[in-house]
Amino acid sequence: MKRKYPLPNGQEVTGEEVEFEVEREGFNVYILADGTKLRVKNVVAQIVRLDAWGPDGTPMYMMNGGPVVSADVPDHLKKGKQ
């Protein structure tokens, strides 16, 4: 079912939610200079195909979701473990 979705520039564009399945959802791993290992991935909750197209003619999509972050922190950085 089509409905209107707000864009960051203040405009509204019609679009339709698209069902999806996750093919692969891996973590990016970052090793910080202090020895901390951060694992980060973005988890998508909703995908909407907008009635708008890019310069090359491909449809524009809007995604709702958020990051999942896990930190493996060395003991010497933890409060009360020094």
Buried (B, 14 or more C-beta within 10 A) or exposed (E): EEEEBEEEEEEEBEBEBEEEEEEEEEEEEEEEEEEEEBBEBEEEEEBBBBEBEEEEEEEBEBEEEEEEEEEEBEEEEEEEEE
